[in-house]
Amino acid sequence: MKNIVIDGNKFSDLEGFYTEIDKLLTKDLDWNTGHSMDAFNDLLRGGFGVHEYGETLHIKWINFAKSRQDFGYNATKNYYQDVLKKCHPSNRKNVEKKLQDVENCKGKTILDIIIDIILSTDDSGHWCELEIEE
């Protein structure tokens, strides 16, 4: 089992989170990872120089309260506005619905999505444990 610590004080936006995750889960790569939720899921699987593919990953997230604030509905609204600009036309209605929900403080926040990805073990190729420290 590999242990990593995500420190909420080391980032305040999604790009900063992706950069921090790259530092924690990659080593000696001669290429850059994508900064997206899909790439984050791939990094959790392993095989990028820090832990082996399929190896259990114990994640301790410290200063989680800051991340909860940073990745609340305002940040999620910005995220979906950006996704809407880039998404395939067939996905626009789905993204517009999610955007409308977060504008009404409903639905999942970015933090909820990140936690779901960490804890997802069905066919995702990774096994993670999550410990939260406010």
KEZATOR-804290 format. One record per residue (C-alpha): residue number from 1; z, x, y; residue in three letters. Coordinates in pm, 1 decimal, always signed. Each point is the difference from the previous one (the first is absolute). Layout:
BEGIN
<nupa NUM; <Z; X; Y>; ALA>,
...
# end
This chain:
BEGIN
<nupa 1; <+0.0; +0.0; +0.0>; MET>,
<nupa 2; <-90.9; +125.8; +344.6>; LYS>,
<nupa 3; <+222.4; -77.9; +300.8>; ASN>,
<nupa 4; <-128.0; -32.6; +355.5>; ILE>,
<nupa 5; <+164.3; -107.4; +324.2>; VAL>,
<nupa 6; <-185.9; -205.6; +258.8>; ILE>,
<nupa 7; <+176.3; +37.7; +334.8>; ASP>,
<nupa 8; <-69.0; -286.0; +240.5>; GLY>,
<nupa 9; <+86.7; +230.4; +289.9>; ASN>,
<nupa 10; <-308.5; +212.8; -72.2>; LYS>,
<nupa 11; <-254.3; -268.9; +94.5>; PHE>,
<nupa 12; <-25.5; -311.1; +214.6>; SER>,
<nupa 13; <-342.4; -139.6; -81.7>; ASP>,
<nupa 14; <-225.9; -42.9; -299.9>; LEU>,
<nupa 15; <-204.6; +314.4; +65.2>; GLU>,
<nupa 16; <+324.0; +200.2; +20.4>; GLY>,
<nupa 17; <+115.1; -157.6; -327.9>; PHE>,
<nupa 18; <-324.5; +98.5; -173.3>; TYR>,
<nupa 19; <+30.4; +356.1; +135.2>; THR>,
<nupa 20; <+359.7; +24.5; -124.2>; GLU>,
<nupa 21; <-98.1; -135.2; -342.8>; ILE>,
<nupa 22; <-276.5; +260.7; -20.3>; ASP>,
<nupa 23; <+259.6; +271.7; +67.0>; LYS>,
<nupa 24; <+231.8; -140.2; -265.9>; LEU>,
<nupa 25; <-247.6; -82.0; -277.9>; LEU>,
<nupa 26; <-278.4; +258.1; +30.9>; THR>,
<nupa 27; <-2.7; +375.5; -35.2>; LYS>,
<nupa 28; <-275.4; +259.8; +16.0>; ASP>,
<nupa 29; <-284.4; -249.1; +42.2>; LEU>,
<nupa 30; <-317.1; +135.9; +156.6>; ASP>,
<nupa 31; <-91.5; -345.6; +130.1>; TRP>,
<nupa 32; <+170.1; -273.7; +201.5>; ASN>,
<nupa 33; <+117.5; -324.2; -151.1>; THR>,
<nupa 34; <-103.6; -333.4; +141.1>; GLY>,
<nupa 35; <+254.2; -169.7; +221.1>; HIS>,
<nupa 36; <+12.2; -350.7; -139.6>; SER>,
<nupa 37; <+213.1; -220.2; -222.0>; MET>,
<nupa 38; <-238.5; +68.1; -290.5>; ASP>,
<nupa 39; <+35.9; +376.2; +47.6>; ALA>,
<nupa 40; <+379.0; -38.4; +17.7>; PHE>,
<nupa 41; <-7.9; -181.1; -333.6>; ASN>,
<nupa 42; <-214.2; +278.8; -146.2>; ASP>,
<nupa 43; <+243.8; +267.9; +119.0>; LEU>,
<nupa 44; <+287.0; -179.8; -172.0>; LEU>,
<nupa 45; <-188.0; +35.0; -329.3>; ARG>,
<nupa 46; <+33.5; +377.3; +14.1>; GLY>,
<nupa 47; <-236.7; +283.0; -75.7>; GLY>,
<nupa 48; <-19.9; +131.7; +356.9>; PHE>,
<nupa 49; <+210.3; +312.4; -49.6>; GLY>,
<nupa 50; <+353.0; -138.5; +34.5>; VAL>,
<nupa 51; <+53.8; -218.3; -306.7>; HIS>,
<nupa 52; <-205.9; -61.8; -309.1>; GLU>,
<nupa 53; <-217.4; -304.9; -50.9>; TYR>,
<nupa 54; <+219.4; -279.2; -133.0>; GLY>,
<nupa 55; <+326.7; +191.1; +53.4>; GLU>,
<nupa 56; <+284.9; -218.9; +124.2>; THR>,
<nupa 57; <+63.7; +45.2; +369.1>; LEU>,
<nupa 58; <+343.1; -64.3; +150.2>; HIS>,
<nupa 59; <-38.6; -76.2; +368.8>; ILE>,
<nupa 60; <+299.7; +5.9; +229.4>; LYS>,
<nupa 61; <-87.6; -150.3; +338.4>; TRP>,
<nupa 62; <+251.0; +104.6; +262.5>; ILE>,
<nupa 63; <+20.8; -138.4; +352.8>; ASN>,
<nupa 64; <-158.4; -312.6; -142.3>; PHE>,
<nupa 65; <+128.9; -221.6; +282.3>; ALA>,
<nupa 66; <-223.6; +190.2; +242.4>; LYS>,
<nupa 67; <-299.9; -53.3; -228.6>; SER>,
<nupa 68; <+81.9; -369.7; -22.8>; ARG>,
<nupa 69; <-14.2; -18.5; +378.5>; GLN>,
<nupa 70; <-310.2; +221.9; +29.2>; ASP>,
<nupa 71; <-193.3; -196.9; -263.9>; PHE>,
<nupa 72; <+93.2; -353.4; +101.8>; GLY>,
<nupa 73; <-227.5; -280.0; +112.2>; TYR>,
<nupa 74; <-131.4; +173.0; +314.5>; ASN>,
<nupa 75; <-122.6; +301.3; -197.3>; ALA>,
<nupa 76; <-137.2; -229.2; -269.3>; THR>,
<nupa 77; <-192.2; -198.7; +260.0>; LYS>,
<nupa 78; <-159.4; +322.8; +126.1>; ASN>,
<nupa 79; <-80.1; +99.7; -358.1>; TYR>,
<nupa 80; <-180.9; -325.6; -77.7>; TYR>,
<nupa 81; <-185.9; +7.8; +331.4>; GLN>,
<nupa 82; <-130.6; +342.6; -100.1>; ASP>,
<nupa 83; <-85.4; -116.6; -352.6>; VAL>,
<nupa 84; <-187.5; -297.8; +145.3>; LEU>,
<nupa 85; <-227.3; +236.0; +195.9>; LYS>,
<nupa 86; <-95.9; +189.3; -316.7>; LYS>,
<nupa 87; <+12.3; -250.8; -283.4>; CYS>,
<nupa 88; <-293.0; -138.5; -189.9>; HIS>,
<nupa 89; <-117.0; -337.6; +135.7>; PRO>,
<nupa 90; <+93.9; -167.3; -327.9>; SER>,
<nupa 91; <+363.4; +103.5; +57.6>; ASN>,
<nupa 92; <+27.5; -105.8; +366.5>; ARG>,
<nupa 93; <+158.1; -341.1; -67.2>; LYS>,
<nupa 94; <+265.7; +155.1; -222.1>; ASN>,
<nupa 95; <+88.7; +262.2; +262.1>; VAL>,
<nupa 96; <-7.9; -257.5; +281.6>; GLU>,
<nupa 97; <+248.2; -214.2; -196.9>; LYS>,
<nupa 98; <+233.7; +297.3; -47.3>; LYS>,
<nupa 99; <-29.2; +84.1; +369.1>; LEU>,
<nupa 100; <+80.6; -359.3; +96.4>; GLN>,
<nupa 101; <+303.9; +4.0; -228.8>; ASP>,
<nupa 102; <+142.3; +320.7; +146.9>; VAL>,
<nupa 103; <-61.8; -128.7; +352.7>; GLU>,
<nupa 104; <+231.5; -285.7; -102.7>; ASN>,
<nupa 105; <+249.6; +244.4; -158.4>; CYS>,
<nupa 106; <-88.7; -116.5; -349.8>; LYS>,
<nupa 107; <-135.0; +188.6; -295.3>; GLY>,
<nupa 108; <+46.9; +358.4; -107.1>; LYS>,
<nupa 109; <+51.1; +281.5; +245.1>; THR>,
<nupa 110; <-144.0; +348.7; -46.4>; ILE>,
<nupa 111; <+336.9; +106.1; -137.6>; LEU>,
<nupa 112; <-8.6; -283.3; -254.9>; ASP>,
<nupa 113; <-347.3; +111.6; -108.4>; ILE>,
<nupa 114; <+112.3; +362.3; -34.1>; ILE>,
<nupa 115; <+302.9; -103.5; -207.6>; ILE>,
<nupa 116; <-219.5; -220.1; -220.5>; ASP>,
<nupa 117; <-230.9; +295.9; -64.0>; ILE>,
<nupa 118; <+293.7; +228.3; -84.0>; ILE>,
<nupa 119; <+152.4; -248.1; -244.0>; LEU>,
<nupa 120; <-325.4; -117.6; -156.0>; SER>,
<nupa 121; <-31.9; +130.9; -353.6>; THR>,
<nupa 122; <-252.6; -240.5; -150.2>; ASP>,
<nupa 123; <-323.8; +189.8; -65.2>; ASP>,
<nupa 124; <+59.4; +210.7; +311.1>; SER>,
<nupa 125; <+54.4; +320.0; -195.3>; GLY>,
<nupa 126; <+327.8; +91.0; +161.6>; HIS>,
<nupa 127; <+365.3; -54.3; -74.9>; TRP>,
<nupa 128; <+229.6; +15.4; +299.2>; CYS>,
<nupa 129; <+365.4; -60.5; +63.3>; GLU>,
<nupa 130; <+107.9; -73.9; +355.0>; LEU>,
<nupa 131; <+337.0; +72.3; +157.4>; GLU>,
<nupa 132; <+55.3; -116.3; +357.1>; ILE>,
<nupa 133; <+244.1; +151.1; +245.4>; GLU>,
<nupa 134; <+24.6; -181.8; +328.6>; GLU>,
# end
